[in-house]
Amino acid sequence: QVQLVESGGGLVQPGGSLSLSCAASGSIFSIIAMGWYRQAPGKQRELVATITNGGITNYADSVKGRFTIARDNAKNMVYLHMNSLKPEDTAVYYCNALIRLRNGGPSYSYWGQGTQVTVSS
């Protein structure tokens, strides 16, 4: 059983900063990649940023230069540091991890429960 638990969401004013954390736990052999996605009301879930176990990152164009994804492989954690937040960043943010449960086995995608980020004055 694998579990992803996010923390750090909340209310922040436009231009402010907020950091999210996600911890993966359970019967994990290896984590191939971790990332953050978000879903605003009435919209589809979209990619925010991803990071591989080798540190290769990928960002949505809308957050480049404002958000930074980081990972602690030893702790199975991923972070999202968000700066210069805009009202359009308001969404539920979900942690995602691509996890291998055994050596040589297939990888599976797991999701956290989501954490609300609201950017408003």
C-alpha positions, 0 to 999 in steps of 0.5 A: 500500500502506497500513500501520498500525503500533501501539506502546506496549502492555504490562503495567500495574497497575490504576489505572495509565496507558499510552499507545498510538501508531499510525502510518499510512504508504504511498500516502495521499491523506487520512485521514478518521478514525482510531480504536482498537478492542479485543478481549478473549479470547472477545469481539467487537472493540469500539470504544474511541475515534475521532477525525476529521480535524477533531478530533471525538471519540467514546468508548465509555461504558466509557472516557469520562473515563479515555481520551483520543484524540489525533491528529497529522494532519501525521504521520498518527498517532493516540494513545490515552492511558489512565488509571485502567486496570482489569482489564476493559481488558485486550485486544488494541488495534487501530488503525483508519484510514479512508483515501482513496488519491486525490483524489475516490476512495473511502475504505478501512478499514485495520487495524493488527496489534494491541498487547496491553494487560494490566491486572493486579496 
